[in-house]
């Protein structure tokens, strides 16, 4: 366990600004599930995300970021992402330790907190066809919009090389 305090929304925005990445954020009531966030669709254009924090039997961790309504076959996705075995959901403690977020706030922006490179980030190829991607800014009471190409640039700036793969059916 690291002693580092997780970065905040303001830290994330400062990091994006430092990279000259355009972003916009809409504050809203906390949402914990895709179903709860549906009401925001008319207000926030672009691809909306669902994030699955999973691990294999060798404790390799992955964050799968897919379009909110997409289906991921957890029985076979390991063959696509390079996992050593079938995957299961990672524990909330590891989610906080590695990505600095709690369940319900999982986001690709969590890469900013994974300074140890403990997580492999997987962006679904279908999601990445959207010009704008929407993710929580490290908390589930807002949605931040960013260009899909800038999401990759952000991840690379955090030291991660995201895999862009079709992991949905």
HELIX and SHEET records of a PDB file:
HELIX    1   1 UNK A    9  UNK A   18  1                                  10    
HELIX    2   2 UNK A   34  UNK A   37  1                                   4    
HELIX    3   3 UNK A   38  UNK A   40  5                                   3    
HELIX    4   4 UNK A   78  UNK A   81  1                                   4    
HELIX    5   5 UNK A   92  UNK A   99  1                                   8    
HELIX    6   6 UNK A  108  UNK A  113  5                                   6    
HELIX    7   7 UNK A  127  UNK A  129  5                                   3    
HELIX    8   8 UNK A  148  UNK A  157  1                                  10    
SHEET    1   A 7 UNK A  23  UNK A  27  0                                        
SHEET    2   A 7 UNK A 142  UNK A 147 -1                                        
SHEET    3   A 7 UNK A 132  UNK A 135 -1                                        
SHEET    4   A 7 UNK A  47  UNK A  55  1                                        
SHEET    5   A 7 UNK A  61  UNK A  67 -1                                        
SHEET    6   A 7 UNK A 119  UNK A 124  1                                        
SHEET    7   A 7 UNK A 163  UNK A 165  1                                        
SHEET    1   B 5 UNK A  23  UNK A  27  0                                        
SHEET    2   B 5 UNK A 142  UNK A 147 -1                                        
SHEET    3   B 5 UNK A 132  UNK A 135 -1                                        
SHEET    4   B 5 UNK A  47  UNK A  55  1                                        
SHEET    5   B 5 UNK A  88  UNK A  89 -1                                        
END                                                                             
